[in-house]
Amino acid sequence: MADFSRPGSLYGAVDLGARKQALDAQARRETAGPQAASSASIVDVTEETFTTDVIDRSMSVPVVLDLWSPRAPGSAQLSPVLEKVVGSMGGRAVLARVNVDASPQIAQALRVQAVPTVLAVFQGQAVTGFQQVLPEQEVRRWLDELMGAVEQFYEANPDARPAQVDGDGEQAPEAPPADPDLLAAEQAIEQGDLDAAETAYERLLARVPSDEDAKMGLAGVRLIKRTTGADPADVQRRLADPADIDAHLLAADMEMLSGSVDEAFARVVAVVKRTSGDERDRARRHLLGLFETLPAEDPSLAKARRALANALF
């Protein structure tokens, strides 16, 4: 059973959105090739390359410094998480890995007392960090806070923002402005006004029915609203009754918000299998609503759609 300790928050919306970012980044890596992707966002640093790979690069993009050791079990746990999280950002941050056994002077200069240690370097300065093994979601939250601080820096110092360049080294054209309804929805979410966010997404979809970001956003907001105020302990207790459809659908919503996507899908498919008539149709429609919280290319969707088809036919 997934952890239901944070129902009704924006925690799940961030997690589901991260799945789309990871898929987009994976597609970019597959197009560019593994070597290009690695060189763009992940680099192994030595004492000889520290200035170039960390200090110089940090003047235009935040550098996440992973100080690790092959002797430290915690490094074996944390380093793959950092690679996954930073790699999913499409080049907006760089992961610089330092083997402190091979480059002890870097660890000494940074006063590293234990590994793993993670530092964020921006504009040549270590601005934040942590010294423990964190789960992926906590790493993502830490990195989100870092990127938010970087954006605030650029808003206060617009001349310091680096120009975007394309693959040929030419300055890339400016991206088209974001849809005002999409911006309104995102601002409403930041302010905790889910009703306003829902209305903004609905306005956008009325104009552009195929907008995937709006579809995902609307489904995510509705998912959060359904779980607001729910008592996790009460839901857990009610799950003992297979006939309590409300409890099982609400439990699936909570699993989605906690990131347990496959478990949520399987739970609703099971409800479809053991029900009939209106109850079965309700469960089917609920599952289709959960599908809309994810990008169309998410691998969990194909598996769940096959399971739903088998349950129905």
N, C-alpha and C positions, 0 to 999 in steps of 0.2 A: 504494500500500500504506500502510495506517495505521501510525502510530508504535507499536511494540510495546515501548517502553522501560520501561513500568511495569506489567508483568503482575502479577496476584495482589494488587494493592493495593486500597484502598477508593476510589481515584481515580475509577474508572468508576461506582461506585455513586452517588457524589455527582453525577457528570455526568448519569446517567440520571434521577436524582431531580430535577435541575434542569429537565429537559425537562417533567416533570409540573407543576412549579411555574410554568413559563413558559406552559404551556397553560391552567392554571387562571387565571393573571393575564390572559391574552388573553381568556378567556371573561368575566371580570369587566369588562374594558374594553369589550368588545362590548355587554354588557348596560347599562353605565352611559353609554356614548357616549364618543367620543374626547376631547371637551373635559373631561369629568369626570375621566377617567383621567389626562390630562395635568396638570390642576390638582392632583390628589391626590398625585402622586409626582414630578413634574418641574416645575421652575419656573425662569424666567430672572430673574436677580438683578441689580440695579443698586446704585449707591452709596446711593440713597435707600431702597431696600427691603431692604438687607442685614440690618439689625437684626431686622426682622420675619420675613423669609423664611429666615434662617439662624440667628441667635442664638436668637430666641424659639422657633422650631420645634425647635431642637436640645435644648430642655429636656424634650421628650417623645418625640422620635424622632431617631435618628442622621441627620445630613445629610451627604451626599456632595457635596463642593464641587468642581466641575469648572472649573478656571481655564484658559480656552482663548483662542485668537486665530485669526481667519480667515487670518492670515498664516503660521500654523504647520501644516505638513503632518501632524505628529503629532496635532494636535487633530482633524483630519478623520478620522483612523484611530481614535482612542480614544473620542471623544465618543459615536458610535453604539453602541459596546460598553457604555459606562456606561449609556446610556439603556435598552438591552436588559436588562442585568443588574439594575439597580435597578428597572426597570419590572416585572420578573418577581417582585418580592418582595411584591406585594399591599399596598403602603403601609407596610410595616415599616421602610422607609427612604425618604428623600427625596433626589432629585438636584437640586442647585442649580447652575445654570450661570452663570458670570461671564465675559463678554467683557472681557478685561483691557485691550483697546484702548479700549473705551468706558467702562470703569470702572477707570482706572489707580490710583486711591487705594486700592481694595481690595487690588490686587496689592502695592502698596507697604506697606500695613499688615500684610499677611501675609508680607512679605519673599520674595515669589515672584521667583525669579531666572531661570526659564525656563518655557516652556509646551510641552506641557501639564503642569500640576501638579494632583494630586488630593489633597484633604485631607478627612478625616472629622472632623466637628464634632459633639460630644455634650456636653450640659450646658454649652454656651457655650464649650467649649474644643476646640481642634484636637488630636485625640488620636493620629492616625496618618495616613499618606499615602504617596504615591510620586510620582516625577517622571520618568516614562518611559512609553512606549507598551507596554502589556502585552496579551497575548492574552486572549481571553474567559475561558478556564479559570483563568488566574492572577488576573484581576479577581474572579471568583467566589470563589476561595480567600481572597483578601484581605478581601472583604466578609463571608464566613463567619466569619473570625477576628474581624472587627469586631463582628458580631452576637453572637458568643460572649462577647466582652468586655462588651458591653452587658448581656447576660443575667446575667453574673456580678455586674455592678454592681447590678442590680435584686434579685438574690438576697441581696446584702449589705445593700441599702437598700430593703426591700419597700415602705416608705411612699412612695418616690419613683416607683414604677411608676404610669404614667398609667392612669386608668380607661378601659375600652373603651366607645366610644359607637356608637350605630347611626346610620343616615342622618338621623334626625330630631333628633339631638343628645341623645337619651336614653341613659342608661347601659345598655349591652347586657347581656343575661343571660350569666352565666358559661358558658363552653363545657363540655360534658360531659367528665368525666375520661377520659383516654386509657386504652385497654384495657391491662391489666397485662402481657399477653403481648407486645403491641406495644412497650411500654416496655422489657420485658426483652430483646426482640430488638435494639432500638436501642442499649441499653446494652452488650449483648454485642458488637455491631459496633464501638462506640467502643473497647472493650477488645481488639479483634482476635480474639475468640472466635467464629469463624464457625459452629462446630458447635452452640454454644449458641444462636446466633441462628437457625439453621435449625430447631432443635427448638422454639423459641418461636413462630416463624411457623407451623410445622406444628400446634402446639397451637391457635393462634388459628383457623386454617383448618378444623380439625376441628369447632370450635364455630360459626364463621361462614364457611361456604365461599365466600360472595360478597364477602368483604372485599378490595377491590382493592389497598389498601396492603400487606396481608399477602401477596397473590399476587405483587405486584411485588417486595416485599422478599425473599421466598423465592427467586424466580427470580434476583434479583440476587446473593444470597449464593451460590447454586449456581453461577452464572456465574463468580464470583470464585474459588470453590474449584477449579473446573475448570482455571483458569489458574495457580493457585499452583504455583510451582516450575518452570514452563515456561521453556525457553530460547528467547528471541525469535530468535536467530540460527539455531538449529537448526530452528525452525518455518519461518523464511524459506527455508532451504535445501531443506527437504522439500516446499515448495509447487511445486517444479519437476516433481514427479511427480503427475499428475492422479489417479492411482489411490490415493494416500495420503489416504484419507478422513479419518483422524484429524487429520492436519496441517491440512487445509482447514477442518474444523470448529473446531479449536483457534484457527486464525487468525481465523475469524469471531468467536469469543469475545473475542479480544484487540481486534479492531476495535470491538466493542461497548463494551468498557471504555475505549477511547480516544475514544469519542464518534462514531466513523465508522459510524453505525447503518445507513445505506443501503448502504454498501459491504459490511457484514457480511451483511445480508439477501441481497444480490445474490450473494455468494460461495456461500451455502448453496443458494440456488435453482439456481445453476449445477451444484452437486453433484447435486441432485435430477434435473436434466435428463440428466446423463450416466451415471446409475446405474440399477439395476433391483433388484427383489426386496428382500431384507433391507436392503441398503445404501441403497436409495432410501427405504425406510420409516424407517431410522435418521436419515437426513438430514432427512426431513420432520419427524420428532418433535423433532429438535434445533432446527429453525427455529421450531416452535411454542413451544418453551421460551424461545427468545430473544424471541418476541413478548410473552411474559408479563412481561418486564422493563420494558415501556413501558405507559403508560396507554392505555386502549382508544381514546381519541380522537386519539392521536398520528397525524399525517398519514402518517408513514412506514409505518404498519401497513397501511393500505388499499392502497397501492402494492405492498407486498410480498405481501399476500394474493392480489392479482390475478396477480402474477408466479408465485406458487406454484401457483395453479390452472391457469395456462397450461402450467407445466412438467409437471404431473401428467396433464393431459387434452389 
